[in-house]
Amino acid sequence: MEKTHTMIKALVLVPAILLLFACNPIENQTESSTMLIIENLSGTDIAGNTANYLESDVVRVDGDTGAETIHADAAVATLRARLLDPKPINPASEYNSIQVTRYSVAYNRSDGKNTVGVDIPYSFDGYLSTRVDVDATVDISFILVRAVAKAEPPLLNLKNGRSEGVLTITARIDIYGQDLRGKTVKATGYLTIYFANYADE
C-alpha cells in the first residue's frame, strides 16, 4: 500500500512540475498574441512626389557653383498592430500594443549580382521608438539609403553614368519590436529603388 501511495504522489507531482515549466513567463518570448503589419511602404520620385518606389539621385550638382552634395534617402512605412486571434475571448489591452524599436535594410538585385560593396550597398540597422496600438495605424519615416552608401561602390560608379543609366535594386525592410509583455514581433516589406545620376534642375 505504501508503494502505491508513493507512485500516486509521483504521478501527480510530475505533471505539476511540467505545468510549472509550461507557465514559465520567460519561455516563448517570441510568441506574441499581436502581429505587426507593414500596410504600406512609400518613397518619392525624383521630383519629390510620394510614390510606391524610390528614385534616388546619387549626387546633386549645384548649377551655379558646381558643388557636389550627396544626401540620404528616406521612406515611410505605415504600420498596423492586429491580434492574431480575430475573435479573442478577452478584448485587446495595452499589453497587446507594440513598441517598435529598430529596423534593418538589406539590398538585392534580380540579376543575381549581389556582392556587397561591389554590386549592392551594405546592409545596415537603424533604431526607432514608436508605439502602435491594436487596430491603429502609425506612419514612421526612416532612412532607406544612407548618404555614405553614395560615396562607395556601386552607387559611386553611377556618378559618371553607366551604360544602362539606372541601377535597379530591391530593398528589404525588417521592422522589429515587442508587445508590452516583452514578446518580440517582426514585419517585413520591400521597396524598389532606382539609382541614377539624375539631371539636376
Phi, psi and omega in degrees: 000319180298320179295323180296315178298320180296318179294321179296317179299320181294319180294327178284323184290320183299310177299326179296320179293317179298320178295322180298316179291324180295333181265006181301119183293344181278341184281151175056049182294343183269356184265076179279150176274001178242140176247146178260131184236133169270104182282331181201145171235133181221147174238210178222152172277180186294340178273357179093007178278144178297136182212164177270030175205179177230128169259115187250120177274122186283341177202145176243134183243126177289123183295335182271316185258341184079004181292138181256137177224151175236146183227150173288157177247135180253160174224169180234132176246133173262117185252145174225143173253137182216143177291142177295321179273114182292339179230071184290151177294317179253142179293162179297145177236179180296338179290344177274349178295154183246133173258110179282132188240329182200171176212161175227149179234129175229151186244154182210144175248141182286344181275002177087354178275098188228034174284120183294135180084354177238306182258330181223155177293163177291144174287163180202165178244152174222166184241145183226164174211088183220136177259135178239114179277157181300134179066017175247157176243146180224134174265131176234140174258148182206159178283125179260326177229121179283150178299322182298332180295334181278353177258009182228156173298149004271351185292327177300327181294338181281347184303319180261017178085162175214163189304317182277353174082317184228135174257117182261124182225143175260130177261130173259126181246118175254125180247130186243152176192193176209149175286174186282004168267355178093009180268135190280151177223161181209143175226147183232139176216169184226146177217134179275135180241134176249103180270137176193166171267083184290152179295134179267131180269000000 
